[in-house]
């Protein structure tokens, strides 16, 4: 059925959560110009229709509906199947209605003209011109409702509780914040973000780029070598909340100032890297640091060495005073290898006298991959993803 447009009167749009009204699609309504106004639908409201079988002219059916509402009003549209979109008064698309087997609601603002259209088309007919594949025809339903209240933003800054310096993301210590949205049924992931160079994050959209809703949130700040902290907050409609500084306490043994090997010739070479071991406690620290190198393709593991001489890998034995630090440096030979393989490096720090049985810290340092010009170290986010893939592969 080529859709007949239903006009949503302004009074009906402002009616709030009235019982869902049902309107039936009527033909012809193939284009925005032929959309009809059958009457007002209170919110939330539902429109039902059907795309004609293949063989109609044009080859596949397209249905359009016309609505009127207050300019700037926030609405939510949901399509249970087929392709859908919201159009302005000139029939230009302003929002897509995705439907990947599970209907996805889309929020939008009524254009300045106060008029908008909703179109429904067959799969493959992204232009809404009637040239679909014919594989997704039949009945559908469009639901319209007031858009839930949305927030303005949530901001925070991650800092070291002892040194009052920022904890950036993308580089060590990989500052990262998780944001969960909470309902009476529990808290669920809304989005996440790594901190910028100043340790700051700012949330406006969720993980599928929808505005964050007003309500209760739990914010969790994470960084390598630090104890996570959480904050509960309630954010109102259009409210901008700055949580301020989130001071993370460093763990007793910290790792900082990680320096990876950068560019190596395409034929391979020596990868030299270093880090600084920090004693964040009030007592002297006796530890041994060793580094393990992993090949993602062969699953071979071996130790890097603190010395270029000798056949066996050497480890770093350290004595660090309270609140002090000590550098460690390692190296290993990198062969030429195919681009579908990664070499990844880990650092382990263990307490003396039994460092292998009394681990103080372990950290994934970096991964190296072969590029067009040579061997390059991946950034922190890409390295994290490779380490995760390697762990998953090892479990299966």
C-alpha positions in Angstrom: 0.0 0.0 0.0 1.4 3.3 -1.0 1.3 5.3 2.1 -1.1 8.0 3.0 0.4 10.6 5.3 -1.1 11.1 8.8 -0.8 14.6 10.1 -0.1 14.9 13.8 -1.8 18.0 15.1 0.1 20.2 17.5 -2.4 19.7 20.2 -2.1 16.0 19.9 1.7 16.1 20.1 1.5 18.0 23.3 -1.0 15.6 24.8 1.7 13.6 26.6 1.5 9.9 27.4 -2.1 9.2 26.2 -3.0 5.6 25.3 -1.4 4.6 22.0 -3.6 5.5 19.1 -3.8 3.4 15.9 -3.9 4.9 12.4 -4.1 3.0 9.2 -2.0 3.7 6.2 -3.9 4.7 3.0 -2.9 5.0 -0.7 -1.6 6.7 -2.7 1.3 8.1 -0.8 4.5 7.3 -2.8 6.1 10.7 -2.4 6.4 13.6 0.1 4.3 15.7 -2.4 1.4 13.1 -2.2 1.5 12.6 1.5 -2.0 12.9 3.2 -3.3 14.2 6.5 -5.8 11.8 7.8 -6.1 13.3 11.3 -4.4 13.8 14.6 -2.7 11.0 16.6 -2.1 11.5 20.3 1.2 10.5 21.7 2.3 7.9 22.0 0.8 6.9 18.7 1.1 4.1 16.1 0.7 4.0 12.4 0.4 0.7 10.6 0.8 0.1 6.9 2.1 -2.4 4.3 4.6 -2.1 1.4 2.9 -3.5 -1.8 4.2 -6.7 -3.3 6.9 -6.5 -5.9 5.7 -5.6 -9.4 4.0 -2.4 -8.6 5.1 0.8 -10.4 7.7 1.8 -9.3 9.1 -1.7 -8.7 8.8 -1.6 -4.9 6.4 0.4 -2.7 7.3 3.5 -0.8 5.1 5.0 1.9 5.2 8.6 3.3 3.5 10.2 6.2 3.2 13.9 7.0 3.1 15.4 10.5 2.8 18.9 12.0 4.2 19.8 15.4 5.9 22.7 17.4 9.2 23.6 15.9 12.1 22.3 18.1 9.9 19.7 19.8 11.8 16.5 20.6 10.2 13.4 19.3 11.1 9.7 19.2 10.3 7.5 16.2 10.6 3.7 16.0 10.1 1.5 12.9 9.6 -2.3 13.5 10.9 -3.4 10.0 12.0 -2.2 6.5 14.0 1.0 5.9 12.8 4.3 7.4 13.8 8.0 7.6 12.5 11.3 8.9 12.4 14.2 6.4 12.0 17.9 6.7 9.4 19.9 4.9 11.5 20.0 1.7 11.8 16.2 1.8 15.5 16.2 2.9 16.4 13.4 5.3 17.2 14.5 8.8 17.3 11.2 10.6 17.5 7.5 9.7 15.4 4.8 11.4 17.7 1.8 11.7 16.3 -1.7 12.2 18.9 -4.4 12.5 16.3 -7.1 13.4 15.7 -5.2 16.6 13.8 -1.9 16.3 16.1 1.1 17.2 14.4 4.2 18.4 15.6 7.5 17.0 15.2 10.9 18.6 14.9 14.1 16.5 13.8 17.7 16.7 10.9 19.0 14.7 12.3 21.4 12.0 11.7 25.1 12.1 8.9 24.8 9.6 6.9 22.7 12.0 6.4 20.0 9.3 8.1 16.7 8.9 7.6 13.5 7.0 8.4 9.8 7.8 9.1 7.5 4.9 9.1 3.7 4.7 10.9 1.8 1.9 12.1 -1.6 0.9 15.6 -2.9 1.8 18.1 -1.5 -0.7 16.0 1.5 -1.4 18.0 4.1 0.6 16.9 6.8 -1.8 13.2 6.1 -1.1 12.6 6.1 -4.9 10.8 2.7 -5.2 13.9 0.8 -6.4 14.3 -1.7 -3.6 15.3 -5.3 -3.8 11.8 -6.7 -3.1 13.1 -8.7 -0.2 11.5 -6.8 2.6 7.8 -6.1 1.8 4.6 -6.5 3.8 3.3 -5.0 7.1 5.1 -2.5 9.3 4.3 -0.2 12.3 5.7 3.2 13.1 5.5 4.4 16.7 5.8 8.1 17.6 6.3 9.4 21.2 7.7 12.3 23.1 11.5 12.0 23.2 12.8 11.2 26.7 14.5 14.1 28.5 18.2 14.3 27.7 21.1 15.7 29.6 23.5 18.5 28.5 26.8 16.8 29.3 28.9 15.0 32.0 32.5 16.1 32.5 35.3 14.9 34.7 39.1 15.0 35.1 41.3 12.1 36.1 44.3 12.9 38.3 46.9 11.1 40.4 45.8 11.4 44.1 49.4 11.6 45.3 51.0 13.9 42.7 48.0 15.9 41.5 49.0 15.4 37.8 46.6 14.3 35.1 46.1 10.7 33.9 45.8 10.8 30.1 44.4 8.1 27.9 46.0 6.8 24.7 49.4 6.7 26.5 50.4 5.3 29.8 48.6 5.1 32.3 45.7 4.9 29.8 43.1 6.9 31.7 39.7 5.6 30.9 36.1 6.3 32.2 33.1 4.0 32.0 29.6 5.5 32.2 26.6 3.3 33.2 23.0 4.4 33.1 20.9 3.1 36.0 17.2 2.1 36.2 15.2 0.2 38.8 16.3 -3.0 37.0 20.0 -2.2 37.4 22.8 -0.3 35.8 23.8 -0.8 32.1 26.7 0.4 30.0 25.9 3.8 28.3 29.3 4.7 26.9 33.0 5.0 27.7 35.8 7.4 26.8 39.5 7.6 27.2 40.9 10.8 28.8 42.5 13.5 26.7 46.1 14.7 27.4 44.8 16.8 30.3 43.0 13.8 31.9 39.5 15.1 30.9 36.5 13.5 29.5 33.1 14.9 28.3 30.1 12.7 27.6 27.1 13.9 25.5 26.1 10.9 23.4 25.8 7.2 24.2 27.8 4.4 22.5 25.4 4.4 19.5 25.5 8.2 19.2 22.1 8.9 20.8 21.8 11.7 23.4 22.3 10.6 27.0 19.1 10.5 28.9 18.4 12.4 32.1 18.6 10.2 35.2 21.0 8.3 37.4 24.5 7.4 36.3 27.6 5.6 37.7 30.9 6.9 36.6 34.0 4.5 36.9 37.5 5.9 36.4 40.3 3.4 35.5 44.0 3.7 34.8 46.9 1.3 34.7 48.6 1.1 38.1 45.8 2.9 40.0 42.9 1.8 42.1 39.5 2.4 40.3 37.1 4.8 41.8 33.3 5.3 41.2 31.0 8.2 41.5 27.1 8.2 41.6 25.4 11.1 40.0 22.0 12.3 38.9 21.7 14.5 35.9 18.6 16.4 35.0 17.2 17.5 31.6 19.6 19.8 29.7 21.8 19.9 32.8 25.6 20.1 32.4 27.4 18.3 35.3 31.1 18.7 35.9 32.1 16.0 38.4 35.5 17.8 38.9 38.7 16.0 39.7 38.7 12.2 40.2 41.8 11.4 42.3 43.0 7.9 41.7 45.3 6.3 44.3 48.4 4.7 42.8 49.0 1.1 43.6 52.1 0.3 45.8 54.2 -0.4 42.8 53.7 1.8 39.8 55.0 1.8 36.2 55.4 5.1 34.3 57.4 6.8 31.6 57.1 3.9 29.2 59.2 4.4 26.1 58.6 1.9 23.2 60.8 1.2 20.3 59.6 3.3 17.4 60.6 2.8 13.8 62.8 -0.1 12.8 63.9 -1.1 9.3 61.6 -3.4 7.3 64.3 -6.1 7.6 64.0 -6.0 11.5 66.5 -4.8 14.1 66.8 -4.3 17.8 63.8 -3.1 19.8 65.0 -1.1 22.8 62.4 0.0 25.3 62.3 1.3 28.9 60.0 2.3 31.8 60.3 3.6 35.3 59.3 1.6 38.4 57.8 3.7 41.2 57.6 2.9 44.9 54.4 4.5 46.0 54.7 3.1 49.6 56.4 4.4 52.7 58.8 1.5 53.0 61.9 0.5 50.9 61.1 -1.8 48.0 63.1 -4.8 46.7 61.8 -6.1 43.4 62.9 -7.9 40.2 61.6 -6.7 36.8 61.5 -8.9 33.8 59.9 -8.5 30.3 58.2 -11.2 28.2 57.9 -10.9 24.4 55.0 -12.7 22.5 54.6 -13.5 18.8 50.9 -13.5 18.0 51.2 -15.9 15.0 53.5 -18.6 16.4 52.5 -18.0 20.1 56.3 -18.1 20.9 57.2 -16.5 24.2 60.7 -15.4 25.3 62.3 -12.9 27.6 63.8 -9.5 26.7 67.1 -8.7 28.3 68.6 -5.8 30.2 71.9 -6.5 28.5 73.0 -7.1 24.9 75.7 -9.5 25.9 75.4 -13.1 26.9 73.1 -15.9 25.7 70.6 -15.7 28.5 68.2 -12.9 29.2 69.0 -10.7 32.2 66.5 -9.2 34.6 66.6 -6.0 36.6 67.0 -6.3 40.4 66.0 -3.0 42.0 66.1 -1.4 45.4 63.9 1.6 45.5 63.5 4.0 48.5 60.1 5.1 49.8 58.3 7.4 47.3 61.3 6.9 44.9 61.7 5.4 41.4 64.2 3.5 39.3 64.5 3.1 35.5 64.6 -0.2 33.7 65.6 -0.8 30.1 65.3 -3.9 28.0 65.9 -5.0 24.4 65.4 -7.9 22.0 66.0 -8.7 18.4 63.1 -8.2 16.0 63.2 -10.3 12.8 61.4 -9.4 9.6 57.9 -10.8 9.6 54.6 -10.7 7.7 52.1 -7.9 8.3 49.5 -10.3 9.7 51.7 -11.0 12.8 52.3 -8.8 15.9 55.1 -8.8 18.5 53.8 -7.7 21.9 55.7 -6.9 25.1 54.8 -7.3 28.7 56.5 -6.1 31.9 56.3 -8.0 35.3 57.5 -6.7 38.6 57.8 -9.1 41.6 58.7 -8.8 45.2 62.0 -10.3 46.4 63.0 -12.9 47.5 60.5 -14.8 45.2 59.5 -12.4 42.4 58.0 -15.1 40.2 55.6 -16.2 43.0 54.9 -12.8 44.5 53.8 -10.5 41.6 53.6 -6.8 42.4 52.6 -5.4 39.0 52.1 -6.7 35.5 51.5 -4.4 32.5 50.9 -4.8 28.8 53.5 -2.4 27.4 53.1 -2.2 23.6 52.8 -4.2 20.3 54.9 -3.9 17.1 53.5 -4.5 13.6 55.1 -4.5 10.2 54.0 -1.4 8.1 54.7 -0.3 4.6 58.0 1.3 5.5 59.1 -0.9 8.4 58.2 -2.1 11.9 56.2 0.4 14.1 54.9 0.3 17.6 51.1 0.5 17.8 49.5 3.2 20.0 48.1 2.2 23.4 44.5 1.6 22.3 45.5 -0.6 19.3 48.0 -2.5 21.5 45.3 -3.2 24.0 43.0 -4.7 21.3 45.8 -7.0 20.1 46.6 -8.2 23.6 42.9 -8.9 24.1 42.7 -10.9 20.8 45.8 -12.9 21.9 44.3 -13.8 25.2 41.0 -14.8 23.6 42.9 -17.0 21.1 44.9 -18.7 23.9 41.6 -19.6 25.7 40.2 -21.5 22.7 
